[in-house]
Amino acid sequence: MKSLWIAAGLLVAAAQSAAAEETVLRFTPLSQPGTAAITEFYKPWTDKVNAVSPGALRLELREGTNIANITNVYERVMSDVTHIGFTLFNYVAGKFPLSEVGALPFTAENSEQGSVALWRLYKSGMLDAEFDQAKPLMLIALPQSILHLAKAPKNLDDLSGLKVIGATQMTALTAKYLGAAPITFSSPEAYMAILRGAADGTVLSWNPYLTFKIGEVTTYHVDAPLGTAAGMLFMSRKTYDALSADAKKALDANSGEAASRAWGKWWDGDNENGHQTALHDPKHTVVTLDPAMRAKWSKKLDGAIEEWGKSRPNVDKAIVEFRRLVAEVKAGR
């Protein structure tokens, strides 16, 4: 009997030891409970990570913005308030100036292309100085923004007289170089600004078309790649380096170029939902630029990119390499 008790005690001790070795990481993607992003991408990704090394690593998906929000998530991850987060580079002031090349207009046509190219740029080592603290698990160039207007402009070749919201530096410069007066409002504020007449339109992707009710205050949409925002799913290098080999394996198996591609494809699908909603609404007009007008807009936005680059030392090489990588991805390589 005594030997049975000893054996049972050893089993309990072994179980306790195994449980003690499990690392639990909080994952905060900043999406609200029940949204498509949670149910279609972040929850399945969490489950995939957790299935690789049970007992070694477990991610706890924390929905919503109680732990962190887009303005403080970088600091919250660095201080271990949460462990894996989602941010856009433009919300981390001055830290990722070269990485924001993923936001360029008239470069990538969609999120999948831009995200794969951005990951390859990161792996080239050109961005190493910016990622000295953060370890990216996936990189994202969000779907390209398009121009949403309350009504059709008098002339697509000149948007002067219009007030257009650009929520990021790149999209604000896009509005400026297309001839409009750029207005500073956040993306969620665009609806009320256009409704009240403070703005005539906004430069946003199709993704927030339904979420931010843009379709209720705009009727005319110019579908051209007018710039976007770039960001990452990330953790601190300090936290990653402290993980066990099995825990690192679980994350490594679900991160990198393939994961960035999958993330981009999800965003593209979500973007297309908004696009199709507008296309099938008789109150809305969706136009694409003919080749001549597209060339004109692209040339105008070369000026926007040049001005954007002035605040980013040594960005020219990153722009050239990112464009090369996008072309590589478009060619199927």
FENZI-V150778 format. One record per backbone hydrogen bond with DSSP energy under -1.0 kcal/mol. NH is the residue of the N-H (numbers start at 1). CO is the residue of the C=O. E is the energy in kcal/mol with one decimal. If there is no record, write none. Layout:
nh,co,e
NH,CO,E
NH,CO,E
This chain:
nh,co,e
5,1,-2.1
6,2,-2.1
7,3,-2.3
8,4,-2.6
9,5,-2.5
10,6,-2.3
11,7,-2.0
12,8,-2.3
13,9,-2.5
14,10,-2.4
15,11,-2.4
16,12,-2.6
17,13,-2.3
18,14,-2.4
19,15,-2.5
20,16,-2.2
21,17,-1.1
23,56,-2.3
25,58,-2.2
27,60,-3.0
28,84,-3.5
35,32,-1.8
39,35,-2.4
40,36,-2.9
41,37,-1.3
42,37,-2.6
43,38,-2.8
45,41,-2.4
46,42,-2.3
47,43,-2.4
48,44,-2.1
49,45,-2.3
50,46,-2.4
51,47,-1.4
52,49,-1.2
56,53,-2.3
57,53,-1.7
58,23,-2.6
60,25,-2.9
62,27,-3.2
64,31,-3.4
72,69,-1.2
73,69,-1.9
76,72,-2.3
77,73,-2.3
78,74,-2.2
79,75,-1.6
80,77,-1.4
81,76,-2.2
82,76,-1.4
83,26,-1.7
84,26,-2.2
85,234,-2.4
86,28,-1.1
87,232,-2.1
89,230,-2.7
91,88,-2.0
92,89,-1.9
95,92,-2.1
100,96,-1.0
101,98,-1.8
102,99,-1.5
103,100,-2.3
104,101,-1.8
106,225,-2.3
114,110,-2.0
115,111,-2.8
116,112,-2.1
117,113,-2.3
118,114,-2.2
119,115,-2.2
120,116,-2.2
121,117,-2.1
122,118,-2.2
123,119,-2.5
124,120,-1.1
125,122,-1.5
128,125,-1.4
130,127,-1.3
131,127,-1.1
135,235,-3.6
137,233,-3.6
138,233,-1.7
140,231,-2.5
142,229,-2.3
145,227,-3.2
146,204,-3.2
147,222,-1.9
148,202,-2.8
149,220,-3.5
150,200,-2.8
158,155,-1.4
159,178,-2.0
162,159,-1.8
164,181,-2.1
165,201,-2.5
166,183,-1.6
172,168,-2.4
173,169,-2.1
174,170,-1.9
175,171,-2.1
176,172,-2.0
177,173,-2.8
178,174,-1.2
179,176,-1.5
180,175,-2.0
181,162,-3.3
183,164,-2.5
190,187,-1.3
193,189,-2.0
194,190,-2.5
195,191,-2.5
196,192,-2.4
198,193,-1.9
199,193,-1.3
200,163,-3.7
201,163,-1.0
202,148,-2.3
203,165,-2.5
204,146,-1.7
209,206,-1.7
212,208,-2.6
215,209,-1.5
216,213,-1.6
217,214,-1.3
218,214,-1.2
219,149,-2.2
220,149,-2.4
221,285,-2.8
222,147,-2.8
223,287,-3.2
224,222,-1.4
226,145,-2.6
226,224,-1.4
228,103,-1.8
231,140,-2.7
232,87,-2.5
233,138,-2.2
234,85,-2.6
235,135,-1.9
237,133,-3.1
240,236,-2.3
241,237,-3.0
242,238,-1.1
243,240,-1.6
248,244,-2.5
249,245,-2.1
250,246,-1.8
251,247,-1.7
252,248,-3.3
253,249,-2.1
254,251,-1.4
255,252,-1.1
256,137,-2.8
260,256,-2.3
261,257,-2.5
262,258,-2.3
263,259,-2.4
264,260,-2.5
265,261,-2.6
266,262,-2.0
267,263,-2.2
268,264,-2.4
269,265,-2.2
270,266,-2.4
271,267,-2.5
272,268,-2.2
273,269,-1.2
274,270,-1.1
275,271,-1.9
276,272,-2.9
277,273,-1.8
278,274,-1.9
279,275,-2.4
280,276,-1.9
281,278,-1.5
284,281,-2.2
285,219,-3.0
287,221,-3.1
294,290,-3.0
295,291,-2.1
296,292,-1.8
297,293,-2.7
298,294,-2.7
299,295,-2.2
300,296,-2.3
301,297,-2.3
303,300,-1.1
305,301,-2.3
306,302,-2.2
307,303,-2.3
308,304,-2.6
309,305,-2.2
312,309,-1.9
315,312,-1.6
319,315,-2.4
320,316,-2.4
321,317,-2.4
322,318,-2.6
323,319,-2.5
324,320,-1.9
325,321,-2.4
326,322,-2.5
327,323,-2.2
328,324,-1.9
329,325,-2.3
330,326,-2.9
331,327,-1.7
332,329,-1.7
333,328,-2.4
